[in-house]
Structure formats: C-alpha cells, structure tokens
Amino acid sequence: MNLNAVSVIFRAPLKLLFGSAKLSPIGHVSCRNLWNRANKSSFGRYSVVQPGYVTPGREVPPHIIRPVYHNIELSQQEYGKPEIKTREMIDKLRDSCKLAKEILKAVENFVTVGITTDEVDNLVHTLAIENNAYPSPLHYRGFPKSVCTSVNNVACHGIPDDRPLEDGDIVFLNGFHGDCSSTFLIGSVDDAGRHLVSAAQKCLEGAIAICRPGEYFCNIGNTIECIARKNGVTIIPAFIGHGIGSYFHGPPDIYHTYNDYPGKMEEGMTFTVEPVIGQGSQEVVILEDGWTALTVDNSRSAQFEHTILITNDGVEILTA
C-alpha cells in the first residue's frame, strides 16, 4: 500500500467508522418504521438521530492515485492468508497511518455544536487530497462519501449529511488504508454517555495489550468481552476488525466477542481492532441506503480503533 491509497475514519459523539457490517435478521428497514418502534430513549439524555439530506460525493483530482474500486463495482474478493508485510510495506503503511491520525486530530479540533457531518466530510476529503491521498471510504462498495460519521444511535457506517451536531451528541469517524477512529463528545454529554465512551476506550486498549506473535486471534474478542461485561456495556458483533495493507479490508477477521476464530498472530501482520460498544441491544438494522446501521432500541454506541503491527516481540500501534 502507498500513501496515495489512504483512508480516514473518525468517531465520537458523532461516530465515524468503517467496518464490515452484517445484516441482522431484521434486514433493511425504513426510517419511519424504526422511529415509530422507539422514539424515546431510556439510555440517557441525547437526540435520536434521523438521517438528513446527503449531497453528492466530492471529486478526486486526476493526479491522485485511485484504488481499484474507485470506478468499478467491487464484488466479493478473496485474499487468502493474511498479508505478511515487508519492511518497505511497513514504512508505507506507517506513512498512511500517520496521515490518518493527523486528519482525525484535525476533525477533533473542528467538530462542535452546529457543525454538520457533511462539513466534516468536506474537511476530511480536502485534507486527504491536499496530502495526495485518496479517502478510502469513497466509492468502496458504493459508499458515497469520504468518511463515515455515526452519531448517537447510529452504530456504524453513517453517511455524512446536513444534520447539525447537537449538544450532548456522541460521534465517531473512520477511514484511511491506515484505519483509526475516535469517539468525540459534543458539548455537554451526560454521565451515561461519558461512561460508554470510557468503556469503549478501555475495550480497545485491553485488546491491543495482549497482541504479540503466537497469540490467538480469538483472544482479542475474549478480552474485549470480559472488559465490556465488567463495565456494564455490550458489544455489537456485526462489526469486525480486519487485515489491512495493500488491501483496504482483508484477512484476518478480528472478532470483538467470544469466538473460536482459528489462527495465531505472526510478525509482520497488520490489522485493525475496532470494537463497537453499546448501551443496550447488540442488534442493528441497516437502513434503505444500504449502509447506515442503527441500534434496534435507539441506544447509543461508541468506538475507538487503531491499526496495529505485530512485531518480533509484541505490538506497535501504527495510528497512535
């Protein structure tokens, strides 16, 4: 992977994330049906989000190197085994991850009450282009924007729109081929929301701490499950971490709940750890846009994500 094939992800009381969603048994639903089902929340003080107007995706100048999926309908791809990175590949990935983190920090300083997620998308897109990077979410499997922005009850893959951020919102963002995401507190967030965000951060930190050569992938999820239960929060299992490098999403799959996924970590592997942590139900529904994932009970969720490298004696957080 090179610096020109970078993508960014942000999260916060406006949540931005990009993972691999799986439909719940409920499947696709209309917005109206979902909010009729639950238009009041028992999980704290916040606004239940309804998607707004989505502007057309932004243009990418011709000098920017594009990924294979930019103008092609991307079908299911098989990559086989996890990619073991060479020193040259690791150096390029470090560059991408560094830029992803810098853009995420710029968004953290930008988001406030009254800002729309479409304005966040414009900032991310502009900063990526200025650094000769392609914003990876754009056109990936048809995604229409340059970043995912998930607010409050939007668990994942929220599409930036014209809804202004409100006092008390929680938002997260994510993106680049050096993936990272954060959850940001907008204005005065209640204690329940702050506890959720703190628990999400603990889940990520605890999971990364066990990573090293020879460790089983399944223990990432087992560790997160223990931390989540201790903190009284839930894990939304539909969204998983993934291998990353010359591909945006590929092996290994990183499950964030108890699992028996086979295989061990090896030196030179790079992948993301990105648990989506919730207050209530573990189930989500996907809206008619094919992307926006909402919790079925309108409870809030939070997420933090890092891209990590397995080293000869432990782990390096490339997006730290």
C-alpha positions, -999 to +999 in steps of 0.1 A: +000+000+000+012+035-006+004+069+008-019+076-021-042+048-010-051+061+024-085+064+041-096+081+072-120+071+100-134+092+128-157+085+157-172+104+186-205+117+200-206+118+163-194+084+154-175+076+122-165+042+114-159+019+085-160-019+091-177-049+076-213-049+086-235-079+086-273-076+084-293-085+114-323-109+109-345-078+107-327-068+075-334-035+057-360-012+072-374+022+065-365+051+088-402+057+096-407+022+109-377+023+131-385+056+148-421+045+153-407+015+171-387+035+196-388+073+196-378+077+233-346+066+249-341+051+284-303+052+280-296+088+289-301+124+276-295+127+238-312+131+205-322+101+185-307+107+150-327+105+118-306+107+085-307+140+067-300+152+031-269+137+015-251+159-010-232+143-040-198+128-033-168+150-038-144+149-068-109+134-067-084+153-088-068+132-116-033+133-101-044+113-071-038+076-074-071+057-071-078+023-056-092-004-079-127+001-066-129+038-075-148+033-108-156-003-105-185-021-087-164-041-062-175-077-059-166-100-031-128-105-032-108-134-017-074-126-004-064-160+011-040-158+040-032-126+060-005-105+043+029-105+060+044-071+054+080-064+042+100-035+057+091-014+027+054-021+030+055-013+068+072+020+061+045+030+036+017+018+060+033+040+087+030+070+064-007+063+057-014+057+094+004+089+104-017+109+080-049+092+091-042+101+127-034+137+118-066+141+099-085+125+128-069+151+151-080+179+128-115+167+130-114+165+168-105+202+168-132+210+142-163+193+155-186+213+177-223+221+182-239+233+149-213+217+126-229+193+101-214+159+093-213+169+056-189+197+067-168+171+085-168+151+052-156+181+033-127+187+058-116+151+056-118+150+018-099+183+015-071+173+039-067+139+022-064+155-013-040+182+000-017+153+011-020+135-022-041+107-006-073+091-017-100+090+010-106+052+011-143+050+020-152+070-012-168+045-036-158+015-016-186-010-024-207+021-034-202+042-003-210+078-014-188+098+009-152+103+020-157+094+057-182+076+079-199+097+105-220+079+131-240+099+157-256+086+189-278+057+179-261+052+145-239+022+153-218+022+122-214+034+086-233+066+090-234+087+058-224+124+063-255+147+058-269+181+066-279+174+103-261+198+126-244+183+156-263+190+188-252+195+224-248+161+240-241+142+208-216+114+206-198+110+173-172+086+157-154+088+124-131+065+104-114+060+070-079+055+055-059+024+044-043+033+077-075+029+098-082+048+130-113+061+147-123+080+178-155+090+196-159+127+203-181+143+229-201+173+215-210+198+241-223+186+275-226+148+273-244+131+302-227+107+326-241+076+308-227+087+275-193+095+291-192+061+308-200+044+274-171+063+257-147+055+285-156+018+284-151+017+246-116+031+250-108+005+278-120-023+255-097-013+227-067-007+250-071-040+267-074-059+235-043-044+219-023-051+251-025-089+246-013-088+209+020-104+202+035-132+180+019-166+188-012-151+204-045-165+192-067-140+173-098-153+192-083-139+225-089-103+212-126-109+214-124-128+246-105-099+262-130-073+250-160-094+262-145-095+297-139-058+298-173-049+284-191-071+310-171-056+338-181-021+327-218-030+321-218-024+283-225-045+253-206-054+221-222-050+187-209-081+170-219-073+134-188-051+130-154-067+130-118-056+126-098-067+095-064-071+079-052-040+061-023-030+039-022-033+001-059-041+005-085-020+024-102-049+040-089-085+040-078-113+063-075-119+092-110-112+105-109-097+140-140-106+161-147-085+192-168-110+211-161-145+224-152-166+194-131-196+182-116-179+151-086-200+141-050-189+137-023-171+156-006-137+151+027-136+133+054-109+130+046-086+101+008-089+102-012-057+103-048-054+112-074-032+129-090-036+163-123-016+164-150-028+188-183-010+186-195-008+222-232-001+230-255+007+259-283-017+250-292-042+223-265-060+203-287-060+172-287-034+145-308-027+114-295-014+081-315+015+065-326+016+029-294+034+019-276+001+024-251+015+048-264+033+079-266+008+108-289+018+137-293+001+171-328-015+172-335+001+206-320+036+197-293+031+223-260+049+218-227+033+208-191+044+208-160+031+191-122+036+191-099+019+165-062+015+158-042-001+131-016-023+147+016-041+136+027-074+151+064-070+158+090-096+168+084-092+205+050-075+208+028-049+190+032-014+176+002+009+173+007+025+139-021+051+144-010+061+179 
